[in-house]
């Protein structure tokens, strides 16, 4: 019989499940961006004309790469290198979306840019505060 729990991360705490959730969302967004590259206009509402099919596909592949790193971390959360790489994906996301919102003005306040900022910030705080619990040196 199929048992879903056999395929979930086998470790203590909720952080691996959060990483699995954000990874799944990333895969969804990556596929959406590759299949519909102008989909990114929902994020970059400040200058939607700057969103091109190439930039949409590039964002999709970048998002997929981040999702894969987070997926690996969910299942290998006690490995320092993978944990550190996963943290880096959220730092990069926060820097990217934050700069598009605050510096380049390509994104306006709203769900398109606020959601990734909230996820990146929440993930960074959670991973930083739980680092010693999960990472075994």
Beta strands, then each sheet from edge to edge (+ up, - down):
end
